[in-house]
Amino acid sequence: MSDAATAGAPIRVIIADDQTLVRTGFRLILNEAGIAVAAEAANGTEAVAAVLQHRPDVALMDIRMPGMDGLEATRRLLASKPGCGCRIIILTTFDLDQYVYAALTAGASGFLLKVRSGDALLAPSITRRLIERFAPHQPDQFISHARLSDLTAREREVLRLLARGLSNAELATELTVSTATVKTHVASILAKLQLRDRVQAIVLAYQTGLAGPPPSGPAPGGP
């Protein structure tokens, strides 16, 4: 996050979507919540330029836009030197979309599901369902990650439980520890594996096979 966000200044957001009505709707919702919209973009090229110019705290990125799409824009921003410094949230009308999974593996922090009413819903349970569908299912498809060996046995256990979609409170109950201890474990995992957030940790747990092959059934709390 930017210095402004950490200092208590209003969160600044950039909205990237090729539909004017969608951008307008998000702007109204964010303004009502006291969140400043720094700029809008109608395609990936404009989104990259807007983020690098305005340095927002969050970029809402539609994944399907003309020209450069949101996936490529996300990759470019997260690979930029110095980094874009913002969290990227993917916007999609599809709750199980391989492109959204690709965006999460590229470093996006999560996604919002755009429903027919035009509203957007944060969908943490769908995030796990998405990962389970598109993550590797066979041992020979798993990737290696050298830093996994840096994790303690307890940290590996925490990472496995994260991949099941458990919240900090649920992790604390499962492990019979305090939520403060859970937060310490999660922070250590992210630091050792050089990950941005829990979403990336969950993706990595499945990609490396640490969480085991994704189950065939729906995630708890899913439809």
N, C-alpha and C positions, 0 to 999 in steps of 0.2 A: 504494500500500500504506500501511497505517497506520504510525504511529511505532513501535508495539510490534513489528511485523514487521521493520522495518528495524533495530531495536535488538537483535534476536536472540530476542525472546519468541516463544512458540509461535504458529503461524498459527491464526487464528480463522476458523471457517467457519459459514455458515448454510445449512441444507438446506431447500429448498422443493420439495415433491413431495406430490401428493394421496394417495399410497399409503403407509400406515404402514410396511409391510414394506420398501419401498424406502428410506424415511428411516432405518429401523432398521439396514438393511444398510450404508448409507453411514456411519452413525455408528460402527458397529463397525469398519469398515475404516479410517476416519479416526483413531479412538481408538488402534487398533493402531499407526498410523504416528506417533503422538504429536501429532496435530492436534486442537485443541480445537473442539468443536461448540458455538457460542454459543447457538444456538436452532434450532428447527424451525418450518416453516410448511406448511400444507396447501393454500394457495391464494395467488394473487398479492397480494391485499390484505394478508394476514398477512405475506407475504414483504417487501413494502415497509415495513411497520411494523417488522418485526424488524431489517431492515438499518439503518434510520434510528435505531433505538434502540440496537442493539449495535455498530454500526460495525465489521463484520467485515472481514477482509482479502479473503475470497472468498465469493461467494454461488453455491451450486449451485442452478440454477433450472430446474425442470421446465417445459417449454414448454406442456404441455396440462394445465391445472388448471381446476376449476370456478370460476365467477365471473370474476374478473380472471385472465387467463392469464399465463404467464411472459413472453410478448412485451411485453404492455402494462406489466407490472411492471418489466421491464428498461428500457423507454422512460422510465417515470416516475422510476426511480432515477437513471438517467444524465442526466436533465434537471433533477434536483433541485438547488436552490441553498441552501447549498453542495453540491457533488457528494457522492455516497454514499461516494466514496473507496475502493471495493472493486472487484475484478475479478469480473465475472459470467460464469459458465460455464453454458451451456445443457445441460440433460439431455434426451435424446430417444431414442426407440426406432426412429426413422427416420433412416437415414444420408443420405438425399437428400430434404430437406423444405424447402419454400419458406419456412416459418415460421422455421426455423433460420437461413436466409439473411437473412431480415428482421431477426432478432435480431442477427446479426453486423453488419449495416449500421447498426443502432441503437447499436452500441457494445459488444456482448458480446465478450469476449476469446477465445472458442472454445467448443467443445462436447464433451460426453462422450456416447458412444454406449452406451446401455443394451442389453445383449444378453440372450438368453433365460435364461442361467444366473443373471442378476441382477447380474452384475459390470458394471463400466463400463470402457470402454477409451478412452484418448485417441486421437483419430483425425485426425492432421494431414493425411494424404493424402486422407481423405474431405472434410475442410474445403475443399481445393482443388477436388475433384470437385463439391462442392456449389456453390461459387462459379461454376464453369464452366457448370453447368447453368442457374443462375438469373440470372447476370449478362447485361447486354444483349449481343445478337449483331449488331445492325445499327448503323451509324454514327449514324443519326438517333435512336437510343435512348440514346446516351452522354450523360452529364452533364458540365458544365464545372466546373472547380475553379481559381479564380484563382491559388492559391498554387503550382500546378504550375510556373508560370513562374519561381518562386524556386529551383527545383532546378537544380543544375549538370548538365552532360551526363552525368557519371559517376554522379550520384545517380539520374538518370532510368534509366540502364542498370541500376543496382542494383535499383531498384524493379521493372523489367521482369523481372529474374531472380528476385526475391522472388515475383512472381506465378506463376512456373513451379514454385514449391515448393522452391527450393534452400535448404539449410541454410547457416549461416555458413561452415562448412568448404568446402562445395561452391561457394559464392560466391567464397571466397578462391582456390580452384583455378581457377575460370572466369575471374576477373579478374587472376590472377597477382599477388595482394597478400596481406598477412597477415590473419589473422582479426581482429586488433585494428583494422586499417584498415576492414574490413568493418563491424565494430560501430560505428565512428565514422560511417561513411556512413549506416547504418541509423538511428542516433540522430539524425543531422542531418535525415534525411527525415521522421522522426516529428515532430521539433520544428517544421520548416518548414511541414508540412501540418497541424499541430496534431492528431495522431492519437495514440491510446492505445497501440497495439501493432502488431505485424506483421500480424495478421489484418485490422485495419482498413486497413492499407496495401495488402494484397493485394486486398481488396474494392474500394478506390478505383482501383487500377490497372486493374481490369476495367471498373468503372463509367465511367471517363473514356475508355476505349479505348486508354490508354497501353500496356497489355499486348496489345492486339489482340483481335479476336473470340476467345472461348473455343474451343479445339479441340474437335472432335466426339468424339475418342477418349478413353479413360479416362486418368486421371492416372498418371504413373509411380508404381509401388508400390501402385496401387489394385487391387481385385479384377478 
